[in-house]
Amino acid sequence: MELLQMNLAELFRTETPVLELVLRASILYLGILFLLRIVPRRTGGELATIDLLFVVLIAEAATHSFGGYSSITEGFIVILTLMVLNYIINLLSYYSPFIEKLISYPPLLVVRDGKLLRRNMRREFLTEEELMEFLRREGIEDVKDVKAAHVEADGHISFITKKGSS
């Protein structure tokens, strides 16, 4: 019968000070945002860096609220902190080009007038074979038909073809 007894107050009681939880979540959020900003943009896949960070941290906080933290309340405090930080960073990046530059990659040119820009490709660890695969997916047969190709902030490659080409 003891298995069915539970103390709801214990489930929601916090052992860690709220300010400490907020500070830990904030430092973790900003630290991982910085680290993700210095890795190649194709590492994040289809999500923008800030979105990837948000999803990873929310999942981590939710996992801890099931057992790593001493209460559900602590997990919710961390999740709420992450949500507020994500909202503030998105808001600031919308109104401030400087903040936007800090958290988002600018497009990186990898093909100009049908010529591969190997130095830029190296920065993204983009091989010629991978680039050709992306070209084929877009229905472009030859790199010479490409006026410009950019690796976008979310890791996708966008192509602008020359006039009169496919």
Order of alpha helices (4+ residues) and beta strands (2+ residues): alpha-alpha-alpha-alpha-alpha-beta-beta-alpha-alpha-beta-beta
